[in-house]
Amino acid sequence: MPLNATRHISLAIQRSPRDVYAFASNPENLPLWAAGVSESIAIIDGVWTTQSPMGAVTIEFTPQNDFGILDHYVTLPTGETFANPLRVIANGEGSEVIFTLFRLPDVDDTAFEADAAAIATDLAALKAHFAE
C-alpha cells in the first residue's frame, strides 16, 4: 500500500500547552475554532455529533492525556472515517499546534490546498481565542 502525501500545518500560540490543550480538547469548544468541521456539537446517542458543511458528522476523540494528543476521527454521513492527527507541544514558553493532513489518493491539488487552507484558518481561530 503506497504512502499518502502529508502536510504538517502548524501555528505557534503564546499560551502554555496545558491551557491550549484544555481548551482544544473540550469538544464543546469545537464550534468556537474548528468551523471546517463543526458549526454546532452535541452528544447524540452517546456520540459527539456535529453539524458541519458536509452534513451531520460524528467525531471520536482521543481520551484525555498528558501528552497534548488531540487526535480525532471524523465519520462523514457516507460512513467514511478519517483520522486527524493533532498535537499541542511546548514551544518556548508557549505552544505549537500541529495538524497532519493526509492527502488521500482521490484528492486533487485544488481540493488538497483547500483542505490545508481550511485547517490553517481553524488553527488561526484557535490562536485568536487566546489573543489578549
N, CA, C and O atoms as a GROMACS GRO file, in nm:
protein
  528
    1MET      N    1   0.085  -0.118   0.000
    1MET     CA    2   0.000   0.000   0.000
    1MET      C    3   0.089   0.124   0.000
    1MET      O    4   0.172   0.140   0.090
    2PRO      N    5   0.075   0.212  -0.099
    2PRO     CA    6   0.160   0.331  -0.105
    2PRO      C    7   0.126   0.428   0.009
    2PRO      O    8   0.014   0.431   0.061
    3LEU      N    9   0.224   0.507   0.046
    3LEU     CA   10   0.204   0.609   0.148
    3LEU      C   11   0.130   0.728   0.090
    3LEU      O   12   0.147   0.762  -0.027
    4ASN      N   13   0.048   0.792   0.173
    4ASN     CA   14  -0.019   0.915   0.133
    4ASN      C   15   0.077   1.031   0.156
    4ASN      O   16   0.155   1.031   0.251
    5ALA      N   17   0.070   1.129   0.070
    5ALA     CA   18   0.144   1.253   0.094
    5ALA      C   19   0.084   1.321   0.216
    5ALA      O   20  -0.036   1.307   0.242
    6THR      N   21   0.165   1.394   0.288
    6THR     CA   22   0.116   1.465   0.407
    6THR      C   23   0.164   1.610   0.405
    6THR      O   24   0.260   1.645   0.338
    7ARG      N   25   0.092   1.690   0.480
    7ARG     CA   26   0.136   1.828   0.505
    7ARG      C   27   0.112   1.853   0.653
    7ARG      O   28   0.004   1.826   0.706
    8HIS      N   29   0.214   1.906   0.719
    8HIS     CA   30   0.202   1.943   0.860
    8HIS      C   31   0.173   2.093   0.864
    8HIS      O   32   0.251   2.175   0.816
    9ILE      N   33   0.060   2.126   0.921
    9ILE     CA   34   0.016   2.264   0.931
    9ILE      C   35   0.026   2.301   1.078
    9ILE      O   36  -0.038   2.239   1.163
   10SER      N   37   0.106   2.403   1.108
   10SER     CA   38   0.127   2.436   1.248
   10SER      C   39   0.117   2.585   1.271
   10SER      O   40   0.125   2.667   1.180
   11LEU      N   41   0.098   2.616   1.400
   11LEU     CA   42   0.083   2.756   1.440
   11LEU      C   43   0.129   2.769   1.584
   11LEU      O   44   0.094   2.688   1.669
   12ALA      N   45   0.207   2.872   1.611
   12ALA     CA   46   0.252   2.900   1.748
   12ALA      C   47   0.148   2.984   1.820
   12ALA      O   48   0.088   3.075   1.763
   13ILE      N   49   0.127   2.951   1.947
   13ILE     CA   50   0.033   3.025   2.031
   13ILE      C   51   0.105   3.063   2.160
   13ILE      O   52   0.164   2.978   2.226
   14GLN      N   53   0.100   3.190   2.195
   14GLN     CA   54   0.168   3.238   2.316
   14GLN      C   55   0.083   3.206   2.439
   14GLN      O   56   0.031   3.295   2.507
   15ARG      N   57   0.071   3.078   2.465
   15ARG     CA   58  -0.004   3.028   2.581
   15ARG      C   59   0.052   2.890   2.614
   15ARG      O   60   0.102   2.822   2.524
   16SER      N   61   0.044   2.848   2.737
   16SER     CA   62   0.102   2.720   2.776
   16SER      C   63   0.033   2.604   2.703
   16SER      O   64  -0.085   2.612   2.671
   17PRO      N   65   0.108   2.497   2.679
   17PRO     CA   66   0.046   2.379   2.618
   17PRO      C   67  -0.072   2.328   2.702
   17PRO      O   68  -0.171   2.280   2.648
   18ARG      N   69  -0.061   2.338   2.833
   18ARG     CA   70  -0.170   2.292   2.920
   18ARG      C   71  -0.298   2.371   2.891
   18ARG      O   72  -0.405   2.313   2.880
   19ASP      N   73  -0.285   2.506   2.878
   19ASP     CA   74  -0.403   2.590   2.852
   19ASP      C   75  -0.462   2.561   2.714
   19ASP      O   76  -0.584   2.549   2.699
   20VAL      N   77  -0.376   2.551   2.613
   20VAL     CA   78  -0.424   2.526   2.477
   20VAL      C   79  -0.490   2.389   2.469
   20VAL      O   80  -0.598   2.375   2.411
   21TYR      N   81  -0.426   2.290   2.528
   21TYR     CA   82  -0.484   2.155   2.527
   21TYR      C   83  -0.618   2.152   2.600
   21TYR      O   84  -0.713   2.092   2.551
   22ALA      N   85  -0.626   2.217   2.715
   22ALA     CA   86  -0.751   2.216   2.793
   22ALA      C   87  -0.866   2.274   2.711
   22ALA      O   88  -0.976   2.220   2.714
   23PHE      N   89  -0.841   2.381   2.639
   23PHE     CA   90  -0.946   2.442   2.558
   23PHE      C   91  -0.979   2.356   2.436
   23PHE      O   92  -1.095   2.326   2.410
   24ALA      N   93  -0.875   2.318   2.361
   24ALA     CA   94  -0.896   2.248   2.235
   24ALA      C   95  -0.948   2.106   2.255
   24ALA      O   96  -1.014   2.052   2.166
   25SER      N   97  -0.919   2.044   2.368
   25SER     CA   98  -0.963   1.906   2.390
   25SER      C   99  -1.108   1.897   2.439
   25SER      O  100  -1.162   1.787   2.449
   26ASN      N  101  -1.169   2.009   2.470
   26ASN     CA  102  -1.308   2.009   2.513
   26ASN      C  103  -1.397   2.013   2.387
   26ASN      O  104  -1.402   2.115   2.319
   27PRO      N  105  -1.466   1.903   2.356
   27PRO     CA  106  -1.547   1.900   2.234
   27PRO      C  107  -1.649   2.014   2.225
   27PRO      O  108  -1.684   2.057   2.115
   28GLU      N  109  -1.698   2.062   2.339
   28GLU     CA  110  -1.796   2.170   2.336
   28GLU      C  111  -1.737   2.299   2.279
   28GLU      O  112  -1.812   2.386   2.235
   29ASN      N  113  -1.604   2.313   2.279
   29ASN     CA  114  -1.538   2.431   2.224
   29ASN      C  115  -1.512   2.421   2.074
   29ASN      O  116  -1.474   2.520   2.011
   30LEU      N  117  -1.532   2.305   2.016
   30LEU     CA  118  -1.501   2.285   1.874
   30LEU      C  119  -1.565   2.388   1.782
   30LEU      O  120  -1.496   2.438   1.693
   31PRO      N  121  -1.692   2.423   1.798
   31PRO     CA  122  -1.751   2.523   1.709
   31PRO      C  123  -1.687   2.662   1.721
   31PRO      O  124  -1.703   2.745   1.632
   32LEU      N  125  -1.615   2.687   1.830
   32LEU     CA  126  -1.551   2.817   1.850
   32LEU      C  127  -1.424   2.833   1.768
   32LEU      O  128  -1.379   2.945   1.746
   33TRP      N  129  -1.368   2.722   1.722
   33TRP     CA  130  -1.241   2.736   1.648
   33TRP      C  131  -1.228   2.642   1.527
   33TRP      O  132  -1.138   2.663   1.446
   34ALA      N  133  -1.312   2.544   1.513
   34ALA     CA  134  -1.296   2.448   1.402
   34ALA      C  135  -1.417   2.453   1.309
   34ALA      O  136  -1.492   2.356   1.298
   35ALA      N  137  -1.435   2.566   1.243
   35ALA     CA  138  -1.551   2.583   1.155
   35ALA      C  139  -1.551   2.484   1.040
   35ALA      O  140  -1.657   2.452   0.985
   36GLY      N  141  -1.434   2.433   1.002
   36GLY     CA  142  -1.426   2.338   0.892
   36GLY      C  143  -1.496   2.207   0.921
   36GLY      O  144  -1.532   2.134   0.829
   37VAL      N  145  -1.514   2.176   1.049
   37VAL     CA  146  -1.579   2.050   1.084
   37VAL      C  147  -1.698   2.068   1.176
   37VAL      O  148  -1.775   1.974   1.196
   38SER      N  149  -1.716   2.187   1.234
   38SER     CA  150  -1.818   2.198   1.336
   38SER      C  151  -1.887   2.333   1.340
   38SER      O  152  -1.824   2.435   1.367
   39GLU      N  153  -2.018   2.332   1.314
   39GLU     CA  154  -2.100   2.452   1.332
   39GLU      C  155  -2.170   2.448   1.467
   39GLU      O  156  -2.199   2.552   1.525
   40SER      N  157  -2.196   2.328   1.516
   40SER     CA  158  -2.255   2.306   1.648
   40SER      C  159  -2.221   2.162   1.685
   40SER      O  160  -2.189   2.081   1.598
   41ILE      N  161  -2.227   2.131   1.816
   41ILE     CA  162  -2.191   1.995   1.857
   41ILE      C  163  -2.274   1.955   1.978
   41ILE      O  164  -2.306   2.037   2.064
   42ALA      N  165  -2.308   1.827   1.983
   42ALA     CA  166  -2.386   1.774   2.095
   42ALA      C  167  -2.362   1.624   2.103
   42ALA      O  168  -2.321   1.561   2.005
   43ILE      N  169  -2.387   1.569   2.219
   43ILE     CA  170  -2.381   1.423   2.233
   43ILE      C  171  -2.518   1.368   2.196
   43ILE      O  172  -2.619   1.401   2.258
   44ILE      N  173  -2.520   1.282   2.092
   44ILE     CA  174  -2.643   1.218   2.047
   44ILE      C  175  -2.619   1.068   2.051
   44ILE      O  176  -2.528   1.016   1.985
   45ASP      N  177  -2.700   0.999   2.128
   45ASP     CA  178  -2.685   0.854   2.145
   45ASP      C  179  -2.544   0.817   2.190
   45ASP      O  180  -2.489   0.716   2.146
   46GLY      N  181  -2.486   0.900   2.277
   46GLY     CA  182  -2.354   0.871   2.333
   46GLY      C  183  -2.237   0.905   2.245
   46GLY      O  184  -2.123   0.872   2.278
   47VAL      N  185  -2.262   0.970   2.131
   47VAL     CA  186  -2.157   1.002   2.035
   47VAL      C  187  -2.157   1.152   2.007
   47VAL      O  188  -2.264   1.212   1.988
   48TRP      N  189  -2.039   1.214   2.006
   48TRP     CA  190  -2.031   1.355   1.970
   48TRP      C  191  -2.071   1.368   1.824
   48TRP      O  192  -2.011   1.306   1.736
   49THR      N  193  -2.172   1.450   1.798
   49THR     CA  194  -2.224   1.470   1.663
   49THR      C  195  -2.225   1.619   1.635
   49THR      O  196  -2.266   1.699   1.719
   50THR      N  197  -2.180   1.655   1.517
   50THR     CA  198  -2.171   1.795   1.481
   50THR      C  199  -2.237   1.820   1.347
   50THR      O  200  -2.237   1.735   1.258
   51GLN      N  201  -2.293   1.938   1.335
   51GLN     CA  202  -2.342   1.984   1.205
   51GLN      C  203  -2.226   2.056   1.138
   51GLN      O  204  -2.174   2.155   1.190
   52SER      N  205  -2.187   2.007   1.025
   52SER     CA  206  -2.072   2.062   0.954
   52SER      C  207  -2.114   2.102   0.813
   52SER      O  208  -2.226   2.073   0.772
   53PRO      N  209  -2.026   2.167   0.740
   53PRO     CA  210  -2.057   2.197   0.600
   53PRO      C  211  -2.083   2.071   0.516
   53PRO      O  212  -2.143   2.078   0.409
   54MET      N  213  -2.037   1.954   0.568
   54MET     CA  214  -2.056   1.827   0.496
   54MET      C  215  -2.184   1.756   0.540
   54MET      O  216  -2.216   1.649   0.487
   55GLY      N  217  -2.258   1.813   0.635
   55GLY     CA  218  -2.375   1.748   0.692
   55GLY      C  219  -2.344   1.702   0.834
   55GLY      O  220  -2.244   1.744   0.892
   56ALA      N  221  -2.428   1.616   0.889
   56ALA     CA  222  -2.407   1.565   1.024
   56ALA      C  223  -2.292   1.465   1.024
   56ALA      O  224  -2.295   1.366   0.951
   57VAL      N  225  -2.192   1.491   1.106
   57VAL     CA  226  -2.078   1.400   1.118
   57VAL      C  227  -2.059   1.366   1.265
   57VAL      O  228  -2.098   1.441   1.354
   58THR      N  229  -1.998   1.251   1.289
   58THR     CA  230  -1.963   1.214   1.426
   58THR      C  231  -1.813   1.228   1.443
   58THR      O  232  -1.735   1.213   1.350
   59ILE      N  233  -1.775   1.259   1.567
   59ILE     CA  234  -1.634   1.278   1.598
   59ILE      C  235  -1.600   1.197   1.722
   59ILE      O  236  -1.665   1.209   1.826
   60GLU      N  237  -1.498   1.114   1.709
   60GLU     CA  238  -1.447   1.036   1.821
   60GLU      C  239  -1.312   1.093   1.858
   60GLU      O  240  -1.221   1.099   1.776
   61PHE      N  241  -1.298   1.135   1.982
   61PHE     CA  242  -1.177   1.199   2.030
   61PHE      C  243  -1.088   1.102   2.106
   61PHE      O  244  -1.137   1.009   2.170
   62THR      N  245  -0.958   1.123   2.097
   62THR     CA  246  -0.863   1.050   2.178
   62THR      C  247  -0.892   1.082   2.324
   62THR      O  248  -0.923   1.197   2.357
   63PRO      N  249  -0.882   0.983   2.413
   63PRO     CA  250  -0.904   1.013   2.556
   63PRO      C  251  -0.810   1.121   2.607
   63PRO      O  252  -0.700   1.138   2.555
   64GLN      N  253  -0.854   1.193   2.709
   64GLN     CA  254  -0.770   1.295   2.773
   64GLN      C  255  -0.635   1.233   2.808
   64GLN      O  256  -0.626   1.118   2.850
   65ASN      N  257  -0.529   1.313   2.789
   65ASN     CA  258  -0.394   1.262   2.815
   65ASN      C  259  -0.302   1.377   2.852
   65ASN      O  260  -0.337   1.494   2.836
   66ASP      N  261  -0.184   1.344   2.900
   66ASP     CA  262  -0.085   1.443   2.942
   66ASP      C  263   0.018   1.473   2.833
   66ASP      O  264   0.118   1.540   2.859
   67PHE      N  265  -0.005   1.425   2.712
   67PHE     CA  266   0.093   1.437   2.606
   67PHE      C  267   0.055   1.536   2.497
   67PHE      O  268   0.130   1.554   2.401
   68GLY      N  269  -0.060   1.603   2.510
   68GLY     CA  270  -0.103   1.700   2.411
   68GLY      C  271  -0.159   1.638   2.285
   68GLY      O  272  -0.167   1.704   2.181
   69ILE      N  273  -0.199   1.512   2.292
   69ILE     CA  274  -0.252   1.442   2.175
   69ILE      C  275  -0.402   1.471   2.164
   69ILE      O  276  -0.479   1.440   2.255
   70LEU      N  277  -0.440   1.531   2.052
   70LEU     CA  278  -0.580   1.568   2.026
   70LEU      C  279  -0.634   1.496   1.902
   70LEU      O  280  -0.724   1.547   1.835
   71ASP      N  281  -0.580   1.380   1.873
   71ASP     CA  282  -0.627   1.306   1.756
   71ASP      C  283  -0.777   1.285   1.764
   71ASP      O  284  -0.834   1.269   1.872
   72HIS      N  285  -0.839   1.286   1.648
   72HIS     CA  286  -0.983   1.262   1.642
   72HIS      C  287  -1.018   1.197   1.508
   72HIS      O  288  -0.949   1.215   1.408
   73TYR      N  289  -1.127   1.121   1.510
   73TYR     CA  290  -1.174   1.050   1.392
   73TYR      C  291  -1.308   1.109   1.353
   73TYR      O  292  -1.401   1.113   1.434
   74VAL      N  293  -1.318   1.153   1.230
   74VAL     CA  294  -1.440   1.214   1.179
   74VAL      C  295  -1.506   1.114   1.083
   74VAL      O  296  -1.445   1.067   0.987
   75THR      N  297  -1.633   1.084   1.112
   75THR     CA  298  -1.709   0.994   1.026
   75THR      C  299  -1.815   1.077   0.954
   75THR      O  300  -1.901   1.139   1.016
   76LEU      N  301  -1.808   1.076   0.821
   76LEU     CA  302  -1.900   1.152   0.736
   76LEU      C  303  -2.034   1.082   0.724
   76LEU      O  304  -2.046   0.965   0.761
   77PRO      N  305  -2.135   1.153   0.674
   77PRO     CA  306  -2.266   1.090   0.652
   77PRO      C  307  -2.258   0.967   0.560
   77PRO      O  308  -2.345   0.880   0.566
   78THR      N  309  -2.155   0.960   0.475
   78THR     CA  310  -2.137   0.846   0.385
   78THR      C  311  -2.086   0.722   0.456
   78THR      O  312  -2.088   0.612   0.401
   79GLY      N  313  -2.039   0.740   0.582
   79GLY     CA  314  -1.980   0.629   0.657
   79GLY      C  315  -1.829   0.627   0.651
   79GLY      O  316  -1.765   0.552   0.725
   80GLU      N  317  -1.770   0.709   0.564
   80GLU     CA  318  -1.624   0.716   0.557
   80GLU      C  319  -1.571   0.780   0.685
   80GLU      O  320  -1.627   0.878   0.735
   81THR      N  321  -1.461   0.725   0.738
   81THR     CA  322  -1.398   0.778   0.858
   81THR      C  323  -1.257   0.822   0.825
   81THR      O  324  -1.183   0.753   0.755
   82PHE      N  325  -1.220   0.940   0.876
   82PHE     CA  326  -1.089   0.997   0.851
   82PHE      C  327  -1.018   1.025   0.982
   82PHE      O  328  -1.075   1.083   1.074
   83ALA      N  329  -0.893   0.983   0.990
   83ALA     CA  330  -0.809   1.010   1.107
   83ALA      C  331  -0.748   1.149   1.092
   83ALA      O  332  -0.701   1.187   0.985
   84ASN      N  333  -0.751   1.225   1.201
   84ASN     CA  334  -0.697   1.360   1.202
   84ASN      C  335  -0.599   1.375   1.318
   84ASN      O  336  -0.640   1.407   1.429
   85PRO      N  337  -0.469   1.354   1.293
   85PRO     CA  338  -0.370   1.370   1.399
   85PRO      C  339  -0.351   1.519   1.432
   85PRO      O  340  -0.332   1.602   1.343
   86LEU      N  341  -0.356   1.549   1.560
   86LEU     CA  342  -0.343   1.687   1.606
   86LEU      C  343  -0.267   1.686   1.738
   86LEU      O  344  -0.299   1.607   1.827
   87ARG      N  345  -0.168   1.771   1.751
   87ARG     CA  346  -0.083   1.775   1.870
   87ARG      C  347  -0.067   1.918   1.920
   87ARG      O  348  -0.068   2.014   1.843
   88VAL      N  349  -0.051   1.929   2.052
   88VAL     CA  350  -0.010   2.054   2.115
   88VAL      C  351   0.121   2.022   2.186
   88VAL      O  352   0.125   1.938   2.276
   89ILE      N  353   0.228   2.091   2.147
   89ILE     CA  354   0.358   2.068   2.209
   89ILE      C  355   0.414   2.201   2.258
   89ILE      O  356   0.371   2.308   2.215
   90ALA      N  357   0.510   2.192   2.348
   90ALA     CA  358   0.574   2.312   2.400
   90ALA      C  359   0.659   2.378   2.291
   90ALA      O  360   0.724   2.310   2.211
   91ASN      N  361   0.655   2.510   2.289
   91ASN     CA  362   0.738   2.590   2.200
   91ASN      C  363   0.783   2.709   2.284
   91ASN      O  364   0.713   2.810   2.294
   92GLY      N  365   0.900   2.698   2.345
   92GLY     CA  366   0.946   2.802   2.437
   92GLY      C  367   0.850   2.810   2.554
   92GLY      O  368   0.821   2.710   2.618
   93GLU      N  369   0.800   2.930   2.581
   93GLU     CA  370   0.703   2.948   2.689
   93GLU      C  371   0.560   2.934   2.639
   93GLU      O  372   0.465   2.948   2.717
   94GLY      N  373   0.544   2.905   2.511
   94GLY     CA  374   0.412   2.890   2.453
   94GLY      C  375   0.391   2.750   2.398
   94GLY      O  376   0.446   2.652   2.448
   95SER      N  377   0.310   2.743   2.294
   95SER     CA  378   0.271   2.615   2.234
   95SER      C  379   0.287   2.618   2.083
   95SER      O  380   0.286   2.724   2.020
   96GLU      N  381   0.302   2.502   2.028
   96GLU     CA  382   0.294   2.480   1.884
   96GLU      C  383   0.180   2.379   1.863
   96GLU      O  384   0.181   2.272   1.923
   97VAL      N  385   0.085   2.415   1.780
   97VAL     CA  386  -0.026   2.324   1.749
   97VAL      C  387   0.001   2.272   1.608
   97VAL      O  388   0.020   2.349   1.514
   98ILE      N  389   0.003   2.139   1.595
   98ILE     CA  390   0.042   2.076   1.469
   98ILE      C  391  -0.067   1.980   1.423
   98ILE      O  392  -0.103   1.886   1.494
   99PHE      N  393  -0.119   2.003   1.304
   99PHE     CA  394  -0.219   1.916   1.241
   99PHE      C  395  -0.151   1.847   1.124
   99PHE      O  396  -0.085   1.912   1.044
  100THR      N  397  -0.168   1.717   1.112
  100THR     CA  398  -0.115   1.643   0.997
  100THR      C  399  -0.230   1.614   0.901
  100THR      O  400  -0.325   1.544   0.935
  101LEU      N  401  -0.219   1.670   0.782
  101LEU     CA  402  -0.319   1.650   0.678
  101LEU      C  403  -0.267   1.543   0.583
  101LEU      O  404  -0.160   1.557   0.525
  102PHE      N  405  -0.345   1.436   0.568
  102PHE     CA  406  -0.312   1.330   0.473
  102PHE      C  407  -0.382   1.357   0.342
  102PHE      O  408  -0.501   1.390   0.338
  103ARG      N  409  -0.307   1.344   0.235
  103ARG     CA  410  -0.368   1.357   0.102
  103ARG      C  411  -0.410   1.218   0.055
  103ARG      O  412  -0.326   1.132   0.030
  104LEU      N  413  -0.539   1.199   0.044
  104LEU     CA  414  -0.590   1.070   0.002
  104LEU      C  415  -0.576   1.055  -0.150
  104LEU      O  416  -0.569   1.156  -0.220
  105PRO      N  417  -0.572   0.933  -0.200
  105PRO     CA  418  -0.544   0.911  -0.342
  105PRO      C  419  -0.638   0.982  -0.438
  105PRO      O  420  -0.594   1.023  -0.546
  106ASP      N  421  -0.765   1.000  -0.403
  106ASP     CA  422  -0.860   1.061  -0.496
  106ASP      C  423  -0.873   1.212  -0.480
  106ASP      O  424  -0.962   1.273  -0.539
  107VAL      N  425  -0.785   1.274  -0.403
  107VAL     CA  426  -0.791   1.418  -0.378
  107VAL      C  427  -0.697   1.490  -0.475
  107VAL      O  428  -0.578   1.462  -0.479
  108ASP      N  429  -0.754   1.583  -0.552
  108ASP     CA  430  -0.671   1.657  -0.648
  108ASP      C  431  -0.601   1.775  -0.578
  108ASP      O  432  -0.627   1.804  -0.462
  109ASP      N  433  -0.512   1.841  -0.652
  109ASP     CA  434  -0.434   1.952  -0.595
  109ASP      C  435  -0.523   2.062  -0.538
  109ASP      O  436  -0.497   2.113  -0.429
  110THR      N  437  -0.627   2.097  -0.609
  110THR     CA  438  -0.716   2.206  -0.566
  110THR      C  439  -0.784   2.171  -0.434
  110THR      O  440  -0.789   2.254  -0.343
  111ALA      N  441  -0.836   2.050  -0.423
  111ALA     CA  442  -0.904   2.008  -0.301
  111ALA      C  443  -0.806   1.997  -0.184
  111ALA      O  444  -0.840   2.033  -0.071
  112PHE      N  445  -0.685   1.947  -0.210
  112PHE     CA  446  -0.584   1.935  -0.105
  112PHE      C  447  -0.546   2.073  -0.052
  112PHE      O  448  -0.536   2.092   0.069
  113GLU      N  449  -0.526   2.168  -0.141
  113GLU     CA  450  -0.492   2.304  -0.099
  113GLU      C  451  -0.608   2.369  -0.023
  113GLU      O  452  -0.586   2.443   0.073
  114ALA      N  453  -0.730   2.341  -0.066
  114ALA     CA  454  -0.847   2.395   0.006
  114ALA      C  455  -0.857   2.336   0.147
  114ALA      O  456  -0.889   2.407   0.242
  115ASP      N  457  -0.830   2.206   0.161
  115ASP     CA  458  -0.829   2.143   0.293
  115ASP      C  459  -0.722   2.207   0.382
  115ASP      O  460  -0.747   2.238   0.498
  116ALA      N  461  -0.603   2.225   0.326
  116ALA     CA  462  -0.493   2.284   0.403
  116ALA      C  463  -0.528   2.427   0.445
  116ALA      O  464  -0.499   2.466   0.558
  117ALA      N  465  -0.589   2.503   0.358
  117ALA     CA  466  -0.628   2.641   0.391
  117ALA      C  467  -0.735   2.643   0.500
  117ALA      O  468  -0.731   2.728   0.589
  118ALA      N  469  -0.830   2.550   0.494
  118ALA     CA  470  -0.934   2.543   0.597
  118ALA      C  471  -0.875   2.509   0.733
  118ALA      O  472  -0.916   2.566   0.834
  119ILE      N  473  -0.779   2.419   0.736
  119ILE     CA  474  -0.714   2.382   0.862
  119ILE      C  475  -0.635   2.501   0.916
  119ILE      O  476  -0.639   2.529   1.036
  120ALA      N  477  -0.564   2.571   0.829
  120ALA     CA  478  -0.488   2.690   0.873
  120ALA      C  479  -0.583   2.795   0.932
  120ALA      O  480  -0.550   2.860   1.031
  121THR      N  481  -0.699   2.811   0.870
  121THR     CA  482  -0.800   2.905   0.922
  121THR      C  483  -0.849   2.862   1.059
  121THR      O  484  -0.865   2.944   1.149
  122ASP      N  485  -0.874   2.732   1.076
  122ASP     CA  486  -0.918   2.680   1.205
  122ASP      C  487  -0.811   2.703   1.313
  122ASP      O  488  -0.843   2.744   1.425
  123LEU      N  489  -0.686   2.676   1.280
  123LEU     CA  490  -0.579   2.698   1.378
  123LEU      C  491  -0.564   2.846   1.413
  123LEU      O  492  -0.535   2.880   1.527
  124ALA      N  493  -0.584   2.933   1.314
  124ALA     CA  494  -0.580   3.077   1.342
  124ALA      C  495  -0.694   3.118   1.436
  124ALA      O  496  -0.676   3.204   1.521
  125ALA      N  497  -0.811   3.056   1.420
  125ALA     CA  498  -0.922   3.084   1.510
  125ALA      C  499  -0.893   3.034   1.651
  125ALA      O  500  -0.932   3.097   1.750
  126LEU      N  501  -0.824   2.920   1.661
  126LEU     CA  502  -0.782   2.870   1.792
  126LEU      C  503  -0.686   2.968   1.858
  126LEU      O  504  -0.699   2.998   1.976
  127LYS      N  505  -0.592   3.017   1.781
  127LYS     CA  506  -0.496   3.116   1.833
  127LYS      C  507  -0.568   3.244   1.876
  127LYS      O  508  -0.535   3.301   1.980
  128ALA      N  509  -0.664   3.288   1.798
  128ALA     CA  510  -0.738   3.410   1.829
  128ALA      C  511  -0.811   3.399   1.961
  128ALA      O  512  -0.832   3.499   2.029
  129HIS      N  513  -0.851   3.278   1.998
  129HIS     CA  514  -0.919   3.259   2.127
  129HIS      C  515  -0.829   3.302   2.243
  129HIS      O  516  -0.878   3.345   2.347
  130PHE      N  517  -0.698   3.289   2.225
  130PHE     CA  518  -0.602   3.320   2.331
  130PHE      C  519  -0.542   3.460   2.318
  130PHE      O  520  -0.457   3.498   2.399
  131ALA      N  521  -0.586   3.536   2.217
  131ALA     CA  522  -0.533   3.672   2.199
  131ALA      C  523  -0.570   3.758   2.319
  131ALA      O  524  -0.680   3.748   2.373
  132GLU      N  525  -0.478   3.839   2.358
  132GLU     CA  526  -0.502   3.923   2.476
  132GLU      C  527  -0.507   4.069   2.441
  132GLU      O  528  -0.526   4.153   2.528
   0.00000   0.00000   0.00000
